[in-house]
Amino acid sequence: MDAEICVGVVGLGLAATAHIRGYLSHPQARVLAVCDNDGGRAAAFGEQHGIERVYTSYAELVTDGDLHVIDIATPTFLHAEMTALAAEAGKHIHCEKPFCRSVAEGMAAVQAAKKAGVKLLVGETYVFLSSHMKARELIEDGAIGRPLQIRQRHGAWHRRAQHELHIDAAARAWRLDGAKSGGGRYPWIFDHAVHFFATAEYLMGDTQIDEVYAVAASAGGGPSRGGAEHDPYRTAEVDIPIITWRYADPERQGVWMRAERLNGKYDFMHGFSTTVVGETGIIEVLGEGGHNLLWQGEQQHLVLHREGQETACFRFDEGGDRVWASEISYYGMGHVNQVHHLIEAIRQNSLVRYGGEDGVRAVRCTLAAIRSAQEGRPVPVAEVEESYKAYE
Ligand SMILES: NC(=O)c1ccc[n+]([C@@H]2O[C@H](COP(=O)([O-])OP(=O)(O)OC[C@H]3O[C@@H](n4cnc5c(N)ncnc54)[C@H](O)[C@@H]3O)[C@@H](O)[C@H]2O)c1
């Protein structure tokens, strides 16, 4: 398909701002329409990016006959419903994570996309981040032998002094709402853990996580300090600072650990990083907002250590992050990569790398973690019923 691919973007907040650069930088893509139920924001966004059609109603956007793709960047509770409506209208879909709030909700949207024969890409940016894609490539090339263990580290994200976030607390209040965020008493975990589970399976060659155990804690413990300043999150009454998991392959396991100001702790490395331990080597890699991965005093984005060989280091010179004070380009290239991937999948009629069922899987693992924290026991992912939700 060489014709121009016309896109309509709905939900014009932080995520849409990152997506739009992906479309604007692809020669075959054109953002023809935008939509937000906040008319002022829709008009300003349309004007800023020179977009012809500005809607305040999703029903009108989705039935615009000139659009081939709907990009859904609205709050989480709208994702599955908007995906199903876009599929029924015959549009290809790029939908932000978390894809759904329950397995049942997500699978209904997946079925709608299958029935319509449209492409559905879930915007799981962690599997489109250059450093993670390079780590996967090295692992596939056998650089560290069979990957056996994954360790993920999470500290606070630090905003750049000059950034492009709209910091409107009222508009972002959905993030704290149990039903709108989907996370019940664990809105932060629900919004973010999908990234960590997606990474855990992606860097383990798509081996599925079988069972999850979350260590629950009362929050706090350190001095009261702000976390990621742009978000409305407050120190939660319940915290999940550590999650461990086993894979279907019993030799493999993983752990994710969070220490940031928002949960009363402080990890000076900031952001996200991952270590993959293989049979013959290890890879350390920076993720969202990450920095301070040093080798011989120099900042690196990925470090590869192998038995009996020189350590190799990689940097991805992509112009830096647009939002975080970070060594890695998350809000730059991570989002651009995923948008370009969808456009290419449409042009070449190829499979998308992270589809609806993948998005539902990450949510299912997240729900297993929340249930584990609530019940104080390991929870098999398969035990999470289709109807199970983290909110009342
Ligand atoms: N992949 C990533 O790295 C990443 C980063 C940020 C956010 N996200 C995800 O993207 C989604 C949006 O997050 P955000 O931070 O951009 O939110 P946001 O609050 O900044 O923006 C959401 C926008 O949606 C609009 N909206 C709400 N209801 C609407 C409706 N019915 N119709 C049209 N517009 C509507 C709001 O007015 C607002 O402008 C969330 O699910 C979030 O988890 C993903």
The ligand as a Tripos MOL2 file, in Angstrom:
@<TRIPOS>MOLECULE
LIG
   44    48     1     0     0
SMALL
NO_CHARGES

@<TRIPOS>ATOM
      1 N1          3.0750    4.0700   26.5000 N.am      1 LIG1
      2 C1          3.4300    5.0590   27.3080 C.2       1 LIG1
      3 O1          4.5970    5.2840   27.5390 O.2       1 LIG1
      4 C2          2.3790    5.9400   27.9200 C.ar      1 LIG1
      5 C3          2.7330    7.1920   28.4290 C.ar      1 LIG1
      6 C4          1.7320    8.0000   28.9490 C.ar      1 LIG1
      7 C5          0.4330    7.5600   28.9860 C.ar      1 LIG1
      8 N2          0.1280    6.3160   28.5030 N.ar      1 LIG1
      9 C6         -1.2550    5.8140   28.4990 C.3       1 LIG1
     10 O2         -2.0080    6.6280   27.5960 O.3       1 LIG1
     11 C7         -3.3260    6.8430   28.0840 C.3       1 LIG1
     12 C8         -3.5600    8.3470   28.2010 C.3       1 LIG1
     13 O3         -2.6670    8.8630   29.1880 O.3       1 LIG1
     14 P1         -2.2240   10.4120   29.1890 P.3       1 LIG1
     15 O4         -1.1940   10.5520   30.2340 O.co2     1 LIG1
     16 O5         -1.9330   10.8640   27.8030 O.co2     1 LIG1
     17 O6         -3.5860   11.0590   29.7020 O.3       1 LIG1
     18 P2         -3.9750   12.5810   29.7730 P.3       1 LIG1
     19 O7         -4.8600   12.7210   30.9560 O.co2     1 LIG1
     20 O8         -2.7530   13.4490   29.6400 O.co2     1 LIG1
     21 O9         -4.8120   12.8050   28.4070 O.3       1 LIG1
     22 C9         -6.0150   12.1270   28.1580 C.3       1 LIG1
     23 C10        -6.8520   12.9780   27.1990 C.3       1 LIG1
     24 O10        -8.0330   12.2370   26.8490 O.3       1 LIG1
     25 C11        -9.1220   13.1500   26.8030 C.3       1 LIG1
     26 N3        -10.3890   12.4130   26.9370 N.ar      1 LIG1
     27 C12       -10.9320   11.8740   28.0540 C.ar      1 LIG1
     28 N4        -12.1210   11.2780   27.7580 N.ar      1 LIG1
     29 C13       -12.3130   11.4370   26.4270 C.ar      1 LIG1
     30 C14       -13.3570   11.0500   25.5290 C.ar      1 LIG1
     31 N5        -14.4220   10.3590   25.9510 N.pl3     1 LIG1
     32 N6        -13.2270   11.3920   24.2370 N.ar      1 LIG1
     33 C15       -12.1690   12.0970   23.7880 C.ar      1 LIG1
     34 N7        -11.1480   12.4990   24.6040 N.ar      1 LIG1
     35 C16       -11.2250   12.1730   25.9000 C.ar      1 LIG1
     36 C17        -8.8370   14.1190   27.9330 C.3       1 LIG1
     37 O11        -9.5370   15.3300   27.8080 O.3       1 LIG1
     38 C18        -7.3200   14.3010   27.8080 C.3       1 LIG1
     39 O12        -6.9830   15.3580   26.9300 O.3       1 LIG1
     40 C19        -3.4040    6.1200   29.4300 C.3       1 LIG1
     41 O13        -4.0300    4.8790   29.2760 O.3       1 LIG1
     42 C20        -1.9450    5.9380   29.8400 C.3       1 LIG1
     43 O14        -1.7270    4.7680   30.6080 O.3       1 LIG1
     44 C21         1.0800    5.5340   27.9690 C.ar      1 LIG1
@<TRIPOS>BOND
     1     1     2 1
     2     2     3 2
     3     2     4 1
     4     4     5 ar
     5     4    44 ar
     6     5     6 ar
     7     6     7 ar
     8     7     8 ar
     9     8     9 1
    10     8    44 ar
    11     9    10 1
    12     9    42 1
    13    10    11 1
    14    11    12 1
    15    11    40 1
    16    12    13 1
    17    13    14 1
    18    14    15 2
    19    14    16 1
    20    14    17 1
    21    17    18 1
    22    18    19 2
    23    18    20 1
    24    18    21 1
    25    21    22 1
    26    22    23 1
    27    23    24 1
    28    23    38 1
    29    24    25 1
    30    25    26 1
    31    25    36 1
    32    26    27 ar
    33    26    35 ar
    34    27    28 ar
    35    28    29 ar
    36    29    30 ar
    37    29    35 ar
    38    30    31 1
    39    30    32 ar
    40    32    33 ar
    41    33    34 ar
    42    34    35 ar
    43    36    37 1
    44    36    38 1
    45    38    39 1
    46    40    41 1
    47    40    42 1
    48    42    43 1
@<TRIPOS>SUBSTRUCTURE
     1 LIG1         1 GROUP 0 **** ****
